[in-house]
């Protein structure tokens, strides 16, 4: 999947079967960044209606993200931003399951995480993830470096430390990363549209 339609961060798509997902978070508490300037409304550049709302970080440096796709369907995610070596990483997972679901029913669901390498947050939010086709080929050619689920080779099952090392070693490899997703502030996007129609 070369084009991320989310943060498209992101997002309903990011946790779908077409993107790389992990079973454990890779950011540690010591890595986390609380940046209130990320809060606000964002729209994906060139999209008909994909948008992202980011709430200010809470005391644990977690952000509530609401991603709405171009069909108007919304999903809520918990996001964390942090430093991994010289990289800024965004990591997301779905919000907790609804309270009305029984605990025994909830116990059968495990949250999956997606992560993205963030290249900038100002003036636009720019990020990319690992390309699933590249990852599938790499893992097949280098068995043992990274573990994936037997039935889903875009679901990484390795421990957090192994994933962190893999990201740092391979994010610059040719073809490893997806095309860059670009989100701009909603007010800026609206002003640009007004200027284009004037």
C-alpha positions, 0 to 999 in steps of 0.5 A: 500500500503506497499511499496512506489515506490516513494519520489515513495518521491516519486512520481507519484504513491504518488499522485495516488489513492493508497497512502494517500493524503491530501487537505491542506499542514501540514507544516507551514512556521516556520517549513521549512528547506532549506537543499542544500545537498539534491540537486542532482540525486537519484535512488531508491535502488533495482529499475530498473529505478526509479529516483528522481532529487532534485533542490536546495531550492528556497528563499521560501525553496521549492524544485523542484522534478522531479520523473521518474518512471521505465517506463521513465515517469516523473512528476514534484513536488514542495517539502518542508521539515520541522520539525513537533515536532521531525519528519522531514516531506517531503511534495509534490504537483504537480507543477502548471498547464500549462500556456496555460490552461485557468484560468477557466479550472485550477480553476476546479483542486485542488492540492493534497499533499502527506507527508512522514516521513523522517528518514534520508537524509545522506547517503541515503534518507529514508522515509515512508508514512502512510499505506492506509490499516491501515488508512482505518481501523483506521478511520472506528474504530475511526470515528470523529478523522480524516475526509476522502472523502466519495468516497476516504478513502485515501484522508484526508479532515481534517484541517491541525492542525488535520492532524498534531496532528494525525501524531504526535500521530500515526506515531509509531503505529504498522502497521501505516507506509508503508515500508521504501523507500530508495533512494541513490545518483546516483553516488554511485548507479552507482559505486556500479553497476560497482563494482558488475559487475567487 
